[in-house]
Amino acid sequence: MTQTRTRLERGRAALGPALSLVHTGRAPTRAVLTAELGVTRATAGAVASELEALRLIQVDTRPGGPVGAQGRPSHRLAINPEGPVVLAAQIHTDGFRAALVGLGGHIVATAPVSMAVPADPAHVLADVVAAGARLLSEHERVCVGAGLAVPSAVAEPEGTALNPLHLEWPAGAPVLDIFREQVARAGIISLAGTAPLCFVGNDVNVAALAEHRHGAGSGAEHLLVVATGHRGVGGALVLHGKLHTGSSGLALEVGHLTVNPEGRACHCGSRGCLDVEVDPLAFLEEAGRAPGPELSLLEQSVTLLREEYDDPAVRRAAHSLIDRLGLGLAGLVNVLNPDRILLGGLHRSLLDADPERLRAVIADRSLWGRSGSVPVLACALDHNSLVGAAELAWQPVLDDPLTALGV
């Protein structure tokens, strides 16, 4: 025990990096963990044992190896599926979704709610936290943090929603303060015996973080994500594993790039922005379909694209949106020079419908098109904004597990 403790003291600084490696799937075995951390096998073993004692990971000390393989297979490392969770939530124009999310981006439980989002953010955030508290009680889980994704630029570090254009919230709503108050009022307590730390981020920003750690953006050094959900268009950039949010959280407001100068009036005061030219409402209007109340705009658009693409009006609408999206992406490629582009929401479905058309527009309008091509892929996670909100809440644990868990 003393020898193990001595090794742990030498490797204590490696606890956070080790957990991050297992969390993102980059250290599936103790041998890989040892190599990635650059420590001795004994130190890696002590670190893995401590993370297991914290109920964060599981260590399989007797893994089976391939038939005929030489030597003893390395201990396998995995996230503990019964470990602590964070409360994560995403607010969108048609309601919200609350969830419990474990390490590794694993969604333990989720509760979607359809509603007209009220103009007072405190009202919907009270419902969000109440739904999360019910999930925690039902699943008997300990909460170590809370993260929220909102469809607005979020000022850092204040956590105010600066431009919730598709909600009725006032500009500059103190969303982080309200979220924190509601979590405390609900009586949610962390392992440290206090209210869990709370975080708020832009929905596409956190989606990009989730895709980089657990999805189609894994391994990218300069990852650009552009997506449209229920309304509007957002963008995000992940550089060397970290979100690029600018000096105060307002970077990559790509929805307000002009792609159709004579187009629709935008909420920002301009015309023809991506935000109103390449979102689900624009697609339904272009296809001559009236939005219905029974499904969200996103669900209606994706279903129409998938089931009626052979309809000439639907195909023309899809081509119009693809051309505008490609024009916007080409401008972003020229400025940002990403090594990968991911598309989410309706944009993912437009890519699936005609990938060659979209890639051709980007190539024709960008410098990349003259010297090569940038991969354009679909986002891989179904609820990436929700998982991304959870990543914000997990970050203190990934940075310093012992302090974050109150050990």
HELIX and SHEET records of a PDB file:
HELIX    1   1 THR A    2  GLY A   11  1                                  10    
HELIX    2   2 ARG A   12  ALA A   14  5                                   3    
HELIX    3   3 LEU A   15  HIS A   23  1                                   9    
HELIX    4   4 ARG A   30  LEU A   37  1                                   8    
HELIX    5   5 ARG A   41  ALA A   53  1                                  13    
HELIX    6   6 LEU A  103  GLY A  105  5                                   3    
HELIX    7   7 PRO A  121  HIS A  139  1                                  19    
HELIX    8   8 VAL A  175  ARG A  185  1                                  11    
HELIX    9   9 ASP A  203  HIS A  214  1                                  12    
HELIX   10  10 VAL A  254  HIS A  256  5                                   3    
HELIX   11  11 LEU A  274  GLU A  277  1                                   4    
HELIX   12  12 PRO A  280  GLU A  286  1                                   7    
HELIX   13  13 LEU A  297  GLU A  307  1                                  11    
HELIX   14  14 PRO A  312  LEU A  336  1                                  25    
HELIX   15  15 LEU A  346  ALA A  353  1                                   8    
HELIX   16  16 PRO A  355  ARG A  365  1                                  11    
HELIX   17  17 TRP A  368  SER A  371  1                                   4    
HELIX   18  18 ASN A  384  ASP A  399  1                                  16    
HELIX   19  19 PRO A  401  ALA A  404  1                                   4    
SHEET    1   A 2 ILE A  57  ASP A  60  0                                        
SHEET    2   A 2 ARG A  76  ILE A  79 -1                                        
SHEET    1   B 5 ILE A 107  SER A 114  0                                        
SHEET    2   B 5 GLY A  95  VAL A 101 -1                                        
SHEET    3   B 5 VAL A  85  HIS A  92 -1                                        
SHEET    4   B 5 CYS A 143  VAL A 150  1                                        
SHEET    5   B 5 CYS A 198  ASN A 202  1                                        
SHEET    1   C 2 VAL A 154  ALA A 155  0                                        
SHEET    2   C 2 THR A 160  ALA A 161 -1                                        
SHEET    1   D 5 LYS A 242  LEU A 243  0                                        
SHEET    2   D 5 GLY A 234  LEU A 239 -1                                        
SHEET    3   D 5 HIS A 222  THR A 228 -1                                        
SHEET    4   D 5 ARG A 340  GLY A 345  1                                        
SHEET    5   D 5 VAL A 376  ALA A 378  1                                        
END                                                                             
